Structure formats: C-alpha cells, structure tokens
Amino acid sequence: MSKAISAEVKPLATLADINQTLTSQNPRVGLQRALEILGQRQGVVRSAVVLEDPDTGKLRVEASYGVTREGLLAEWEMGEGITGRVVQTGKPVVVPQISQEPMFLHRTGQRRKGVRSELTFLCVPIPGERKAIGALNVDLPFEKDRNYDRDLHLCRVVAMMFGQAIRVKRVAEAERQRLLDENIHLKAELKERYDFSQIIGTSGPMRQVYEQIARVASTNTTVLVRGESGTGKELIAHAIHYNSPRAKKPFIKVSCAALPDSLIESELFGYEKGAFTGATTRKKGRFELAGGGTLFLDEIGDINLSTQVKLLRVLQEKEFERLGGTAAVKSNVRLIAATHTDLEKAIAARTFREDLHYRLNVFTIFVPPLHERKTDILLLADSFLEKYSIEHNKNIRRISTPAIDMLMAYHWPGNVRELENTVERAVLVCDGNVVHGHHLPPTLQTGEASDTTTNVSLAEAVGAYEKDLIQDALKATRGNRVKAARLLDSTERIISYKVKKYDIDCRRFR
C-alpha cells in the first residue's frame, strides 16, 4: 500500500519542483533544470525540448538532458520523423521499443541496441496559443509491464508547463524589443524635433544664436540662456542637449518657478528615508535622474537663497547630499539654466547670489524678443499655421496679406508663444482656407495693447473687410484686376474703382 502511495505522490512532487524551477529562473535555465529533475526523479535516460525556429521553420534542440554534444546540433524539418510529425499534428506518440520502430531517426544520438539497453520513447507536443511550438522527447528504460498512459500523462503536463513558460518568455522578449524600438524611435524623433532646423528664424539675431549653439553644444560647459518669457529658451536648451555627446542620456527639466520653496531642494537633490514626515523611502532627485545627461533649470532666478548655496556646491565640487543624508553623491550632469529675470538687479537686491551668477554665466546665450526679429514673424506664422491646421483637421493654406500686415505691425509683448497662440486661435475660428484679419484677436485688430485704440464705424469696418478681400484676390492673381474680379464674382470696372478708392497699389502683388 505504501509503495502504491509513493508511486502516486512521486510524480506530483516532480511536477511541483518543475513548476517552481520554471517560475523562479530564467526560462532557458528553467527548461534545462526541469529536464534534470525529470531524469533524477522519474528515471529518464535522456530528454530534449525541441522548438520551432521562427526564422527557418526548422525544429532545433533548445534544452536537453543526457544528450551528446553532436545531438545538440540536431535538426528536423516540420513533419520529418516522429518529432516532426508530433509537432505538425499536435498529437503525442509512444514508441514502446525504439529498436522496432523504422521511423525513428536517432537525430539526438544513436541508441545502443540490445535487450538490456532497449528504450521506450515518448514524444509529446508543447502547446502554443494556436498550434504546437515544439515537442518534449523522453527516453525511458524499456519495461514490459510499463504503464504508458501514466508516463504519457506526466509528460503532457510537463510539456504544458514548458509551453506556458516559453510563451511568457516570448511575450516578455517581444515587449522588451518593442520598448527598445520605441525608445530608439522616440530618441530619433526628439533629436529631429530639436535639431537646429526646427528653430525657425533667419534674422541676424537668430543666426547669432545658431552660431552660439553650434559652438557650445559639443562641450560640457554650463550654459545660461537669457531672454523674455515666450522667446523659446527651452527650445534652445533642447537643441544644445540633442546636438551634444550627451544626446543619448536623459534630458531632465525643472521649472523652478513652478515649485514652492519647501519642495525645490528635495526635487533637485532627493531625500533619504525618514528625512521628514512622509518620507517613507529614499527618493532620487533630478540631479541623479539626469546622470550622464543634461539638467535644464528653467527660471533659475526664482530659486531661494538656501537652494542657491547647494546648487553652487554642485557646480563647484560636482557632488551633493540628499535631504536628510550625510553621504556625498557624485554628479555627472551638464547644467543649462534659463531665466527672464534681470540677474544683475537681483544680485543688487540680494535675492540672487553673485558667486552663483559667476558659475552659471560661463557661456551666455541671449534669445532676442520677437519685436527685434520682425523678419521671422512670417516664417513662424506659416509654421504654426501648418502645425495647427493638421492638428485641428483644417484645410487652411495661407494667411492673407492684410492679416500679415497686422501681424507685422503688432509689438508682441508675449513673443513667440503669443504668436503661436494667435495663429492657433485664427485656425480655430477660420471657416475657409485663408486666414483673414478678422480672424485675428481684437488686440491685433484695434491696437488695444499698443494704446492706439480707435472707434470704428460700421461703414469703416465693412470697408476694411472689403479692402482685405480685394487685396487677397490681387495677391492670388499677382495684381491682375481682371482675374481678381472673376475670383470675387465682380467686374473689372468695379474692382478698379475700389482699388482707387482704397488706394491699393497693384504693383505690390506682381
């Protein structure tokens, strides 16, 4: 009775050990160890896991026990021999005596013939999601009264466990490869997005900015980017990073103005467990997260004096301490800072440390305000028009001449950011394929922001709109009044009258 119980318990213990091995180890190592357990616990002479190669479609040995070195190189075509047929059909095969089976190919090594060395061969499919992905081959000592159903059942359960482990491994590898490909794609996209060609502008001040970026990008020098809000300081920082040797490393941005004084230090330098109430674990700061890459401190003029002291130490000593810690943490970070604040005035007011200013002011790039680069306004507007037309699914092709004149006449206190918002608004309210002056915000139409507000009568407003349409038609026809009249469903005589009335110079459009 005890022997019968032992015979029932032994396979269960074997399956439990195989399951633990497959779930706790690398799948390839787990398969190898599982076959060793089968050999040691169930008296298996030799065994092999044979899987289909997804590239060639051939069957190859993935893991083995008791197989010769030559046997490890064995291959089968799909449907070839017993192994190939089992994988192709998904049905197990039992060969009680190998020596009596003519289909047996002996690919994993020649079995010795003779009564004492006679072997029983079991081959069961390893199931995949829709079809078999391989086979489990097992050699057992031949026994005349062997219970083949029990052995076959055990092998099928083991094969199912192998199939699950292999599927998990393949899903994990596919996901890892997907993430790797996505990471490579995103990095390439970021580099393209922040390439020099993505910074729009051909004016003299912008050409000087390009030269400065090209000069400093390949170095590890600290850079200070200065300019009014909305001029594109962050874009400059991105361009420096993605054209530097650190391009493959992280680019971490911190908006100093957005963080309260109580949090800025812990965000930059991190903290140790127990440093304050709620600090249940150690947290890395932005300096550690940017290791090997670039840390961009936007609006650095807004950080408090105590944080300035720690920041100065990082720049001088290349190390810092986490909040609540005593161990020094080495820093390998390229620092780019930006501010719209007048740092000289802040130093005089004792709100910004002079020694920190000296450390930051190694290489300064001044980003010009938009009113100093008027020739770039049309380029920027066209770029934003294309961007938001696609984003909002509109078919807007251009900006009318009067609308361009309005954009050029405005003084743009909000710089490029204000221009971008203005163009996006125009795209949203425009129903046709051309942006006209009445699609622009009231501040541009009335001169409200420039203190040039005038009271416009209905007749004047209608006249301005009519002049806008005529100029737009003349631009489309390169100053040809006959063609412009056709576009506006009017006559040449009426158009000529209106041209004279509104003092429109047709030569301007040729």
C-alpha positions in Angstrom: 0.0 0.0 0.0 2.8 2.4 0.9 4.6 1.6 -2.4 1.3 2.5 -4.3 1.0 5.8 -2.5 4.7 6.6 -3.2 4.1 5.9 -6.9 1.3 8.4 -6.9 3.0 11.1 -4.8 6.3 11.0 -6.7 5.0 12.4 -10.0 3.2 15.2 -8.1 6.4 16.1 -6.2 8.2 16.1 -9.5 5.6 18.5 -11.1 5.8 20.8 -8.1 9.6 21.1 -8.3 9.4 21.6 -12.1 6.8 24.4 -11.6 9.0 26.1 -9.0 12.0 25.9 -11.2 10.2 27.4 -14.3 8.7 30.3 -12.3 11.8 31.2 -10.4 14.5 31.1 -13.0 15.3 32.3 -16.5 13.2 30.3 -18.9 16.1 28.7 -20.8 17.8 27.8 -17.5 14.5 26.7 -16.1 13.9 24.2 -19.0 17.3 22.7 -18.5 16.9 22.3 -14.8 13.4 20.8 -15.3 14.7 18.1 -17.6 17.4 17.3 -15.0 14.6 16.9 -12.4 12.8 14.5 -14.7 15.9 12.5 -15.2 16.7 12.3 -11.5 13.1 11.7 -10.2 11.5 9.7 -13.0 14.4 7.6 -14.2 14.5 9.3 -17.6 17.6 8.2 -19.5 17.7 11.2 -21.8 15.3 14.0 -22.8 15.2 17.1 -25.0 13.0 20.1 -25.6 12.7 20.7 -29.4 11.4 24.1 -30.6 10.5 25.5 -33.9 12.9 28.2 -35.2 10.6 31.2 -36.1 13.1 32.3 -38.8 13.8 29.0 -40.6 10.8 26.9 -39.6 13.1 24.0 -38.6 13.0 22.2 -35.3 16.1 22.5 -33.1 17.1 21.4 -29.6 16.6 24.1 -27.0 17.4 22.2 -23.8 18.5 18.6 -23.1 19.4 16.0 -20.6 21.8 13.1 -21.3 22.1 14.1 -25.0 25.6 14.0 -26.7 27.3 17.1 -28.0 26.5 16.1 -31.5 22.9 15.5 -30.6 22.5 19.2 -29.5 23.0 20.2 -33.2 20.2 18.0 -34.4 17.6 19.5 -36.7 14.2 18.3 -38.2 12.0 19.6 -40.9 8.4 20.1 -40.0 6.7 16.7 -40.4 10.0 14.8 -40.6 10.4 11.7 -38.4 8.4 11.2 -35.2 9.4 14.5 -33.7 8.5 16.5 -36.8 5.2 14.6 -37.1 4.2 15.2 -33.5 4.8 19.0 -33.8 3.0 19.1 -37.1 -0.1 17.2 -36.0 -0.1 18.2 -32.3 -0.7 14.5 -31.3 1.7 12.6 -28.9 3.5 9.4 -30.0 4.6 6.5 -27.8 7.2 4.0 -29.1 7.5 1.1 -26.7 10.7 -0.3 -28.2 12.9 2.0 -30.2 14.7 -0.8 -32.0 11.4 -2.0 -33.5 10.4 1.4 -35.0 11.6 2.1 -38.5 10.6 5.8 -38.4 13.0 6.6 -35.6 15.8 8.8 -36.9 18.2 8.8 -33.9 18.9 12.5 -34.5 20.0 13.2 -30.9 22.5 10.3 -30.9 22.4 6.6 -31.8 20.9 4.4 -29.1 22.7 1.2 -28.3 20.8 -1.9 -29.4 20.4 -5.0 -27.2 17.9 -6.3 -24.7 19.3 -4.5 -21.6 19.7 -1.2 -23.4 16.3 -1.3 -25.1 14.5 2.1 -24.6 10.9 3.4 -24.7 10.4 6.7 -26.5 7.7 9.3 -25.7 7.2 12.4 -27.8 4.5 14.9 -26.8 3.7 18.3 -28.3 4.5 21.5 -26.5 1.4 23.6 -27.0 1.4 27.2 -28.2 -1.6 29.6 -28.5 -2.9 28.0 -31.7 -0.6 25.2 -32.6 2.3 23.2 -31.2 5.5 25.2 -30.9 7.8 22.2 -30.3 8.0 18.8 -28.7 9.2 17.1 -25.5 11.2 14.0 -26.3 11.8 11.4 -23.4 13.7 8.2 -23.4 12.8 5.7 -20.6 14.3 2.2 -19.9 12.1 -0.4 -21.6 9.8 -2.3 -19.1 7.5 -4.9 -20.4 4.7 -4.0 -18.0 5.2 -0.2 -18.0 2.1 1.9 -17.6 2.4 4.1 -20.7 -0.8 6.1 -20.0 0.7 7.3 -16.7 4.0 8.2 -18.2 2.4 9.9 -21.2 0.1 11.9 -18.9 3.1 13.1 -16.8 5.0 14.2 -19.9 1.9 16.0 -21.3 1.5 18.0 -18.1 5.2 18.9 -18.1 5.0 19.9 -21.8 2.1 22.2 -21.0 4.2 23.8 -18.2 7.0 24.2 -20.7 4.7 25.8 -23.3 3.4 28.3 -20.7 7.0 29.3 -19.7 8.1 29.6 -23.3 5.1 31.8 -24.2 5.8 34.1 -21.2 9.4 34.4 -22.3 8.5 35.2 -25.9 5.9 37.8 -24.8 8.5 39.4 -22.5 11.1 39.4 -25.2 8.6 40.9 -27.7 7.6 43.6 -25.2 11.3 44.3 -24.4 12.1 44.6 -28.1 9.0 46.8 -28.7 10.1 49.1 -25.9 13.7 49.2 -27.2 12.5 50.1 -30.7 10.1 52.7 -29.3 12.9 54.2 -27.2 15.2 54.4 -30.3 12.3 55.9 -32.4 11.5 58.4 -29.7 15.1 59.5 -29.3 15.5 59.9 -33.0 12.2 61.9 -33.1 13.4 64.1 -30.2 16.7 64.7 -31.9 14.9 65.6 -35.2 12.3 67.8 -33.3 15.0 69.8 -31.5 17.5 69.9 -34.4 18.7 73.3 -35.5 16.4 73.2 -38.4 13.4 73.1 -36.0 14.4 76.5 -34.6 12.7 78.9 -37.0 14.2 82.2 -38.0 16.7 83.6 -40.4 17.1 87.1 -38.9 20.5 88.4 -37.9 19.9 87.9 -34.1 18.8 84.3 -34.7 21.8 83.5 -36.9 24.0 84.6 -34.0 22.1 82.3 -31.6 22.6 79.3 -34.0 26.4 80.1 -34.1 26.5 80.1 -30.3 24.5 76.8 -30.0 26.9 75.1 -32.5 29.9 76.4 -30.6 28.8 75.2 -27.2 26.8 72.0 -27.9 29.9 69.7 -28.2 31.3 70.8 -24.8 30.3 70.2 -21.2 30.2 73.9 -20.4 27.5 75.3 -18.2 25.1 77.5 -20.3 22.9 80.3 -19.2 20.1 81.1 -21.6 18.6 84.6 -21.1 15.6 86.2 -22.7 12.0 87.3 -22.2 9.2 84.9 -21.5 7.9 83.1 -24.6 11.1 83.5 -26.7 11.9 79.8 -26.8 14.6 79.4 -24.2 13.6 75.7 -23.6 13.9 75.0 -27.3 17.5 76.3 -27.2 18.3 74.1 -24.3 16.9 71.0 -26.1 18.9 71.9 -29.2 22.1 72.1 -27.2 21.4 68.7 -25.5 20.4 66.8 -28.6 23.4 68.0 -30.6 25.9 67.2 -27.8 27.7 63.9 -26.8 25.2 63.5 -24.1 22.3 63.2 -26.5 21.6 59.6 -25.7 21.4 60.3 -22.0 18.5 61.9 -20.1 17.3 65.5 -20.6 15.6 66.5 -17.3 13.7 69.8 -17.0 12.9 71.5 -13.7 10.7 74.6 -13.7 12.0 76.4 -10.7 9.1 78.9 -10.7 6.5 76.2 -10.5 7.9 74.6 -7.4 7.4 76.0 -3.9 10.4 76.8 -1.8 9.7 73.9 0.5 9.9 71.4 -2.3 12.6 72.7 -4.7 15.5 71.3 -2.6 14.1 67.8 -2.3 13.1 67.8 -6.0 16.7 68.8 -7.1 18.7 66.7 -4.7 16.3 64.0 -3.5 15.9 62.8 0.1 16.7 59.9 2.4 14.1 57.7 4.1 12.9 59.4 7.3 14.2 62.9 6.2 10.8 64.4 7.0 7.3 63.2 7.8 6.0 61.2 4.8 9.5 60.3 3.5 8.9 56.5 3.7 11.5 55.6 1.1 14.6 57.1 -0.4 13.9 59.3 -3.5 16.3 60.3 -6.2 16.5 64.0 -7.1 16.6 65.5 -10.6 20.4 65.7 -10.5 20.6 61.9 -10.0 17.9 61.2 -12.7 19.9 63.3 -15.2 23.1 61.3 -14.5 25.3 61.4 -17.6 22.9 63.8 -19.4 21.6 67.3 -19.1 19.7 69.1 -16.4 17.7 72.2 -17.5 16.8 74.6 -14.7 14.1 76.9 -16.2 13.6 80.3 -14.4 16.6 79.8 -12.1 16.2 83.4 -11.0 13.2 82.3 -8.8 15.0 79.8 -6.5 15.5 80.7 -2.9 18.9 81.6 -1.4 19.3 78.3 0.6 18.9 76.2 -2.5 21.3 78.5 -4.3 24.0 77.6 -1.8 23.6 73.8 -2.5 23.5 74.5 -6.3 26.7 76.4 -6.0 28.3 73.4 -4.3 27.2 71.0 -7.1 28.7 73.3 -9.7 32.0 73.7 -7.7 32.5 70.2 -6.2 30.5 68.0 -8.6 28.7 66.4 -5.7 25.8 66.9 -3.3 23.9 65.4 -0.4 20.3 64.2 -0.4 18.0 65.9 2.1 18.4 64.2 5.4 21.6 62.4 4.3 25.3 62.7 5.0 26.9 60.7 2.2 28.1 62.7 -0.8 26.6 61.7 -4.2 28.8 62.4 -7.2 27.2 64.4 -10.0 28.0 63.9 -13.7 25.5 66.4 -15.2 25.7 69.2 -17.7 23.7 72.2 -16.4 21.7 74.5 -18.6 19.9 77.3 -16.8 17.4 79.8 -18.2 15.8 83.0 -16.8 13.9 86.0 -17.9 14.9 87.8 -14.7 17.4 90.6 -14.7 20.0 88.8 -12.6 22.1 91.9 -12.1 19.2 93.7 -10.4 18.5 90.5 -8.4 22.1 90.5 -7.2 21.9 94.2 -6.2 18.6 93.4 -4.3 20.4 90.4 -2.6 17.9 87.9 -3.9 20.4 86.1 -6.1 24.0 85.1 -5.1 26.7 86.8 -7.0 29.1 83.8 -6.8 26.4 81.5 -8.3 25.9 84.0 -11.1 29.6 83.8 -11.9 29.3 79.9 -12.0 26.3 80.0 -14.3 27.5 82.8 -16.5 30.2 80.7 -18.2 28.6 80.8 -21.6 25.5 83.0 -22.0 23.1 83.0 -25.0 20.7 85.9 -25.3 17.5 85.0 -27.1 16.1 88.0 -28.9 12.5 89.1 -28.3 10.2 88.8 -31.3 9.9 92.5 -31.9 13.7 92.5 -32.6 13.4 89.8 -35.3 10.4 91.0 -37.3 11.6 89.2 -40.4 11.0 85.9 -38.7 7.3 86.6 -37.9 6.0 85.4 -41.3 8.1 82.2 -41.1 6.9 81.4 -37.6 3.3 82.2 -38.5 3.4 79.9 -41.6 4.9 77.1 -39.5 2.3 77.4 -36.8 -0.5 77.6 -39.4 0.7 74.3 -40.9 1.0 72.7 -37.5 -2.4 73.6 -36.2 -4.2 73.1 -39.5 -3.1 69.4 -39.3 -3.9 69.2 -35.5 -7.4 70.6 -35.8 -8.1 68.9 -39.2 -8.5 72.1 -41.2 -7.5 72.9 -44.8 -6.1 76.3 -44.3 -3.5 77.2 -46.9 -2.2 80.7 -46.2 -2.6 84.0 -44.3 -4.0 86.9 -46.3 -1.8 90.0 -47.0 -3.7 92.4 -44.7 -3.5 89.8 -41.9 0.2 89.5 -42.4 0.4 93.3 -42.2 -1.4 93.2 -38.9 1.0 90.6 -37.5 4.0 92.6 -38.6 2.6 95.8 -37.1 2.0 94.3 -33.7 4.7 94.7 -31.0 4.3 91.1 -29.5 4.8 91.5 -25.8 4.3 87.8 -25.4 6.9 86.9 -28.0 6.8 83.6 -30.0 4.4 82.0 -27.5 1.8 84.8 -28.1 2.2 84.5 -31.9 1.7 80.7 -31.7 -1.5 81.2 -29.6 -2.7 83.9 -32.0 -2.3 81.6 -35.0 -3.9 78.6 -33.3 -6.9 80.8 -32.4 -7.1 82.0 -36.0 -7.1 78.4 -37.3 -10.0 77.5 -34.9 -12.2 80.4 -36.0 -11.4 80.3 -39.7 -14.1 78.6 -41.8 -12.4 78.9 -45.2 -8.9 78.1 -46.4 -7.4 81.6 -45.8 -6.8 83.4 -42.5 -8.1 87.0 -42.8 -7.6 90.0 -40.5 -11.0 89.5 -38.8 -9.8 86.0 -37.6 -7.1 87.6 -35.5 -7.6 88.6 -31.9 -9.1 92.0 -31.1 -5.8 93.3 -29.7 -4.2 93.0 -33.1 -7.2 94.5 -34.9 -7.8 97.5 -32.6 -4.3 98.3 -31.4 -5.6 98.0 -27.8 -2.3 96.7 -26.5 -0.4 99.5 -28.2 -2.6 102.3 -26.8 -3.8 103.1 -30.3 -7.5 102.2 -29.9 -9.9 104.0 -32.3 -13.6 104.0 -32.6 -14.5 102.3 -35.9 -17.9 102.9 -37.5 -19.9 100.1 -39.3 -19.1 101.7 -42.7 -15.3 101.8 -41.9 -15.4 98.2 -40.7 -17.2 97.0 -43.9 -14.7 99.0 -46.0 -11.7 97.5 -44.2 -13.1 94.0 -44.8 -13.8 94.8 -48.5 -10.3 96.1 -48.9 -9.0 92.9 -47.2 -10.8 90.7 -49.7 -9.7 92.7 -52.8 -6.0 92.7 -51.7 -6.2 89.0 -51.1 -7.7 88.4 -54.6 -5.0 90.7 -56.1 -2.3 88.7 -54.3 -3.7 85.4 -55.7 -3.7 86.8 -59.2 -0.4 88.7 -58.9 -2.1 92.1 -59.3 -4.3 91.2 -62.3 -7.5 93.1 -61.9 -9.5 91.1 -64.5 -8.7 87.8 -62.8 -9.3 89.3 -59.3 -12.7 90.4 -60.5 -13.5 86.8 -61.6 -12.4 85.5 -58.2 -14.7 87.9 -56.4 -17.6 87.4 -58.9 -17.4 91.1 -59.8 -16.4 93.2 -62.8 -13.1 94.8 -63.7 -14.7 98.3 -63.6 -15.9 97.8 -60.0 -12.6 96.4 -58.9 -10.7 99.2 -60.5 -13.0 101.7 -58.7 -12.4 100.0 -55.4 -8.7 99.8 -55.9 -8.6 103.6 -56.4 -11.0 104.2 -53.5 -8.9 102.2 -51.1 -5.6 103.4 -52.5 -4.3 99.8 -53.2 -1.0 99.6 -55.1 -1.5 96.6 -57.5 2.2 96.6 -58.4 2.9 95.4 -54.9 1.5 92.0 -55.8 3.3 91.4 -59.0 
